[in-house]
Each structure stands twice: as structure tokens, then as C-alpha cells.
């Protein structure tokens, strides 16, 4: 999988890790967000859009966790 991902995205460089997600930059200068399944015992996840600046990526991660928290609390309360 890593080889396939590398061919599609070219060389990638890790920028930072934020709330269990990796924010990386590819050769074209676009940021993308993903996490490895072994960190959370969940299927691998990658955000569909690519981002221009790190704060946009962080906002998307925050939104993801707000949605996950809402889904969890709705499931628990039912």
C-alpha cells in the first residue's frame, strides 16, 4: 500500500501530528491528512480534500472529532 500511495502522491513529508492525524505535504505543495489504523484500532482514514495551509487541515481534523464525538454520544444515549 505504501508503494502505491507513494506513486500516486510522489514524495511526501511529514509536517506535524495533530490529534492522532498526520498532516503531510506532497511534491505539489498540497497538504493532506491521514491516520494509520494501528494507532486507533480503526480502518485507515484519509481526508478527501487536500489543503492549502496547516490551519485548514487542523480545522478539518477538529470537525472530524466533533462529528465522532456526536456520533458516539448519540449511540450511547439511545
N, C-alpha and C positions, 0 to 999 in steps of 0.2 A: 504493500500500500504506500509506503513512504516513497518508493521509487516512482510510482505513478503520480503521486502528489507533486513530487519534485519536478517531473517532466511538465506537468500542467502549469505549475506556478513559477518555475525557474528556481533560482536560488532564493531562499528565504532567510531572514534574520530575525531572531527573537528581539522584541523591543522591551516588553515587560510582561509580568504575570499579574492579573488583576482579578480578584475574587474567583480563583480556580481556573480562569481562562488565560490562554496565551494570546498576546497581541503581537503579531509578526508583520514584517514588511517584505514585499516581494520585489523583484527586479524593476517592475514598473513604478514602484513608489507607493503602491496601494497597500493599505493596512488590512489585515484580515484577522478574525478572531476564531479560535477553536479551543477545544479541550480534549485531552486524552481520556479514554474510557477508564483506564486503570486508576485515575485519580479519584473518581467518584463512583466507581462501580456502575456506570451508566454507559449507554451506547455513545460512541464518539459524536460530537456535535460541532458543527461549523456554521457560523452565521452566513447567510446567503449574500448579503451586500458586502462590498468592500468599502473601506472608509478612507477619508482623506486625512483626518487628524486623529490623534490618540483620544482626545476627549469625546469624539463621536463614538469611537469604539467602546469607551468606558460607559457612555450613556446607554448604548445598546446592551451591554452586559448587565447594567443596573436594571434595565427594563426586563431582561430575561429573568433575573432573580425575583423581581416583583411579581411577574406572572407565575413563576414556580411557587412562590410563597402563597399567592392567592389560590392556585390550584390545590395545593396541599391543605390549606385551611378549609376550603370548601369540601374537600374529600373527608376531612376529619369531622367536620360539623354535620355532615349528612347522616 
